[in-house]
Every structure is written in C-alpha cells, then in structure tokens.
C-alpha cells in the first residue's frame, strides 16, 4: 500500500521542493521508500511513498516508467491477479525486469489501452498515469472505492493525492471550507462523494477514470465510469441466479476461496482482523483452510459490557487454530486516540468505530504488514438490522396519504412529552432513555414523503442540517439517483443500493483505509472482490435474508468451518460508549469545543441547537451521542486548521 500525489502546472516552473513537501505528508502510507518524477516541459510532477508488499526490491520503485518510455505511473493498491496478467503479456512478447504488479499494470496499458487494461484488474487501486505521447494525465479509482483519490484546481494548477493533507501542502493551495458539503457531513456523519470539505476539491468516484489533456489541441477534463454499481444493481435483479440454495452456496464458497486466496499473496507477514462475527470469521476460516501454518489473527477488547467482542473472536480463533493476539483497551487508551482522528481523516468524519479500527490496526502492525478484513459483508448480504425493520415500518405507514401523515405528525408534536412517556411505558422493552428516540423516529417516518426520504432520514445524524450550518445548503446526493431502477419499489434493494453508493465507500472503506494506513498497515477486503459483488446482486433476496435475519447464504458457507453456536448472537457493531464518555471523562474536552462564544466566533455552526442537545445529553434522559459526535469531530478538525 502506498500514497500518491502530484500536479500539473503549465504556467510556472515546477519546484521540486513543492512536490517533495506533498510527498512527505504521505510518509505514513509508505514508510519504506519514496520517489518523485517531473517533466518541466510538460508541467507534470508525480510523487510516491511506498509500503513494500510485492517485489520489495528496487525493481518495484515508483514513479515507474513503462518499457517504451511512453507512460509514467504512481500507484496505490494491489492487483491480485497480476501473475495471470503477467503470463498473458509474456505470451504476447512482453518481458519484465521485476516482479511487481505495478510493472504489469504499465505493460497491460501499453498492450490493451487504459480502459481495457483497468477492466481486467482484480484488486484495489488508485493510480495516476501520465501519457508522454498524448500529453494526458489519467486518474483511476478501483470499482468499489477501497482506495481514495482526491483532485481539484488551485490557481490554475491541477493537483491530486491519496489524502487531502498532501493537497494542503501544495504552496499555492488556499483551502476554503465548503459550507454545502458541511451540511452533508452533518446529515450523514461523513462527506459523500464527490464532495469534500474544501471548495474546488473532489473525490474521484469509485469505478471512474478522469482524463486531463494538456496539449494545445484539446485542453479539457472529462470523467467517465468503467464500472458502475448502478449498472450492477439494475442488471442483477433482472438476471437472477438460480433459487437452488445448494448450488448458490457452493458457488459463493468457490468465489470466496479464490478472492481470499489471491489476497493472501504477499512478500511480507500477513494476518487478519477477527471480531468473531460472521464476516471476519468467514474470511479467517477460508484463510486457514488454504494455509499450511496458523493464520495470525487480531482482536481488540473493551471492558464495557455491550461493546466487547474479543471473547467471541477468541472462541473462533481457538476453533480454527489461528495464532491469535488480543488486546484489551482501557477507556483512557481508547480516548487517547481521539486527538489523532482529525489528522488521520483530513476532513470531518464521525463514525465512532474509527477509534477501535485504528487500535486494532496498530495492534496488527506490530506483527504483520498486511491484514485481511471482513468489511463489506453487511452490504453484500443484508447484514444491517435496518434492512429488516425499515421495510416493515414503511409498509405500515407508507400507504397513508402524505397530507394525512403530516397532520398526524402535528398532533404528535402538540402532545406533551408526559403523554408520550406514559404510552411508551406500556412497552416493556423500550428503556426510558430510548423513549424520545422512538418518538423522533416515528415522527420522521410519518413526515417522509416517500421511501427515499424515509431512508435518508433513517441514515441522518441531524434531520435538518441546514439548521445548524450557517449559510449552508444541502446539495444533491445518491439518494436522488435511483430513478428508473428496477427495484425502486423494493425497500430492501433500494436501501442496499444507497449504501453501496454512499455509506460503504465514504464511511466504511474510508474508515478502514485511514485507520490502517495511519498505522502503516495494508488492509485488504476480499468480500468486496467485484466478482462477489456482481454475484451478490444476482442472488434472490431469500438467499440473503430469511425471517428478518441477514447473511443467510454467507452463514451456510461459514457453518462448514465454524459451529453456528460460536457465531449466532445479537449484532453489536464495532464501537465505543461515546455517549457515556461524553457525560464523564470526555465532558471537559467536549465543553471546550462546544463553548457558545467559541461557536459564535468561528461562524460555521449555530450555537443554540447544539447547546440544547449538549445540555439534554448531560442530564442523561436523552442520548444525543451521534449528533454531538458530528459536531465534536468537526470542531476538533477545525481546531487543527486554526492552530
């Protein structure tokens, strides 16, 4: 795994020091090697930091020039089928000086052209390719968005990088906070593609290629998709696979074995994260089945009840015979990570599981350089609880005319909290602290005009983010791109598609990339092999979810290797008790960031609604941890920019 950066400046002389400064900011992504390349005549500069995984010799050094001299590449990622492609290219007369996948990518592009070559890659990657002959720069991002790539313009200079911190290091870059993107952040807890926290800077969407021409005949920029989850999601339900469960389970197991097997190829020590859940246990089980020695596995534990899965991971590890390492983390050790988060993520990011993800990455890096992860299983096989309860709730209220639901909402809002509290007391499993959340969810459901609006509200941290972002407007996102989808009336498929478009790349995969790279660890996600993604979208819903329980087909594969008794339990997630900490050891830190004069002076957020939620949270009768954490992560990020 690596970090890439560079720029094109046709007006000014290229300063090597500028490029060097950008490259240095990415040293955590590549502690093993560094390289720069620039052509003053063309105005192009490319920089690279390397974490050596395959062909750790100098033959894998980047930037790398193709054999013909036409192309120059900087590349972040791994192509797992590079040996197959290498053999195919050798048959066509190509010779190789080393054994890296980077050299194979260059040869494939020379042989087949950029889009044809990219379509044959199985892996995760973000790359920049300079074409000396056509004077064109290409930026490419992998199909699912596992690896990041940012780009934009600054005073006539085109800049790009694996992380925003490298762009901020470019001397002429004057970052300006995008208040519209900030409203998206307060809705989702992350900033969805293509937006970033900065104006004029974008994320390259997953599965896309950007082409920038600099010659005199055509000076333009265009972006297009070479692979699209929207295409996969439209095609899959129209061309479903057989409903034969045995055949589908066997097919999935074959795909998983191959996807996991090729991701076990490395010239450095390799292991896996293990939580003891279905996804990570499946990955580890199939790793161990293909290994002659015990797989190294890693788990983080917490003393707080309801947040500790280490005991389950240990039981699975013992059954499979892995070389297991676990670390129990105290609240103080976990909270010590918080000051690092704004630096790790470069822009506001409020998924609280970023804390344990970084901790387990640090633990794994003490023993290995590569670790496989089970991320993606929830999206692929309907693992989230909301896939079960959201359609059920919408089915009960969605049929009611919208005007009538609005009237009901007004009546609910008029009723006093005491009345609602008495009504909800009659439902024994709803705790006192959760009652106001139940009311809020019910009101939001009734207020939603359609299922798209309902799921958007369900995934929102702040229901009306423009109410707290001063002069902020909410731009269009993937929630408005589902017109003419074949499953537009199917709530489960709709929600799943939205998660693939937004939550998966911009939350889950961003979290894993920054946390692992912050520890100089390569994290591989075999479940998100694009062949498995395409297969999953062709599966009938009944093979993914039965009796409101997701991952049916994945469980059938796992049950061949691990007894169901070790796996079957309520889903916990991978989090920490932030709500409790904010009332306790984090209270002073939070109070400083949420100070009303400070909020007013900074001028980005309206202090009144934030202070109201802070006071209610401290009283303990309402839990506003999600909403407050988004504010605190923005404030902490802003603090790093002001200091």
Secondary structure as UniProt FT lines:
FT   STRAND          2..8
FT   HELIX           16..24
FT   TURN            25..29
FT   STRAND          33..39
FT   TURN            40..43
FT   STRAND          44..50
FT   HELIX           58..60
FT   STRAND          64..65
FT   TURN            67..68
FT   STRAND          71..79
FT   TURN            80..81
FT   HELIX           82..91
FT   TURN            92..93
FT   HELIX           101..112
FT   HELIX           114..119
FT   STRAND          123..131
FT   TURN            132..135
FT   STRAND          136..141
FT   TURN            143..144
FT   STRAND          150..154
FT   TURN            155..156
FT   STRAND          157..161
FT   HELIX           164..168
FT   TURN            171..172
FT   HELIX           179..188
FT   TURN            193..194
FT   TURN            199..200
FT   STRAND          201..203
FT   TURN            206..207
FT   STRAND          208..213
FT   STRAND          221..225
FT   HELIX           229..238
FT   HELIX           245..262
FT   TURN            263..264
FT   STRAND          270..273
FT   HELIX           278..289
FT   STRAND          296..302
FT   TURN            305..306
FT   HELIX           310..320
FT   STRAND          323..329
FT   HELIX           331..335
FT   TURN            336..337
FT   HELIX           338..345
FT   TURN            352..353
FT   HELIX           354..365
FT   TURN            366..367
FT   STRAND          370..372
FT   TURN            375..376
FT   HELIX           377..380
FT   TURN            381..382
FT   HELIX           386..397
FT   TURN            398..399
FT   HELIX           402..414
FT   HELIX           417..425
FT   TURN            428..429
FT   HELIX           432..434
FT   HELIX           435..447
FT   HELIX           451..458
FT   TURN            463..464
FT   HELIX           465..467
FT   TURN            470..471
FT   HELIX           478..480
FT   TURN            483..484
FT   TURN            486..489
FT   HELIX           491..501
FT   HELIX           504..508
FT   HELIX           509..518
FT   TURN            519..520
FT   STRAND          522..524
FT   HELIX           526..528
FT   HELIX           530..538
FT   HELIX           541..543
FT   STRAND          545..546
FT   TURN            547..548
FT   STRAND          549..550
FT   HELIX           552..558
FT   TURN            559..561
FT   HELIX           564..566
FT   HELIX           578..583
FT   TURN            584..586
FT   HELIX           587..593
FT   HELIX           596..602
FT   HELIX           607..619
FT   HELIX           625..642
//
